[in-house]
């Protein structure tokens, strides 16, 4: 085995001994145009290739200068196929003495496209992608690529500011560590100590109607996703053609708003009951299992809750195994819980109503922390 490499090493030459790198060297390469990561103790320079990553450069970039082994295995089904693309990027190995980890109907349409986005319905990835475009575009009016762009970042780095778009919601809402930061910097764009109240006015009612609609359209135009734009246009055309003859144009538009508001309520409460009350902050560089468990919790299962939540009440299993078909979560949950108990990891399970109330309680707690820091620091 070669000696300890120097930062800035080039691609490994076939047949030549691989240079080895320490974490202190790898950490220096986490810039937009200079990014390394470690997979299965091998060091790869993804600086130029990141732009061609099928999941997007931002997703893979979130693992810059980290051990991405667990994320690599969780997100890819055919590992041998993907390793072929990694080979030209190989520049060395992790030094032997270094640790492997750097640190300790509308609703059901959402569920179906979510499963398709995770390639957990069909055996072939391409079938999942095509079906997701149809469900997301024709049935929902959104872009499948936009959804995956957001959602894969959430899975890669849940509850991490600027890496998980689901919790990067300041300055409208302050969550976790952002409360103290805004308070210390005397930032008061909104009365954050009352955010648990105005959440009911602009959170659940307006997420899909306003935020998702605007962000989705902007993404399709900026990223030139013309196929997704055509699918979305087909949804709006079909909707207006179906309902305008019965209700007129104003009535059809009112129906559209009503449906979006109703599904937005479902979407916000169901997806956030597992995350908002958990730890939210900046990058802690935890291993895969610890990072997922610190940011997720489960909700007690029942036939109704499993159906109503699209099995997302098993959020821990979903985050640990994102490509697993959701009907298997209940089967593997006891095994995951036993494994967590064996290794001293937190495995939190709540009653459904408690999980919903905890969202509001968490917002109030963050608002109170902001006010305390704002007034006294």
Secondary structure as UniProt FT lines:
FT   TURN            7..8
FT   TURN            14..15
FT   STRAND          20..21
FT   HELIX           23..26
FT   TURN            27..28
FT   STRAND          30..31
FT   TURN            32..33
FT   STRAND          34..39
FT   TURN            40..41
FT   STRAND          42..45
FT   TURN            47..48
FT   HELIX           49..52
FT   TURN            54..55
FT   HELIX           57..61
FT   TURN            62..65
FT   HELIX           69..75
FT   HELIX           79..87
FT   TURN            88..89
FT   STRAND          90..94
FT   TURN            96..97
FT   HELIX           106..117
FT   TURN            118..119
FT   HELIX           125..134
FT   HELIX           135..139
FT   HELIX           144..156
FT   TURN            158..159
FT   TURN            161..163
FT   TURN            165..167
FT   TURN            170..172
FT   TURN            176..177
FT   HELIX           178..184
FT   TURN            185..186
FT   HELIX           192..194
FT   HELIX           195..202
FT   TURN            203..206
FT   HELIX           207..212
FT   HELIX           213..222
FT   TURN            223..224
FT   HELIX           226..272
FT   TURN            273..277
FT   HELIX           288..295
FT   STRAND          298..299
FT   HELIX           303..308
FT   TURN            309..313
FT   HELIX           315..320
FT   TURN            321..323
FT   HELIX           326..328
FT   HELIX           329..342
FT   TURN            343..344
FT   STRAND          349..350
FT   HELIX           352..376
//
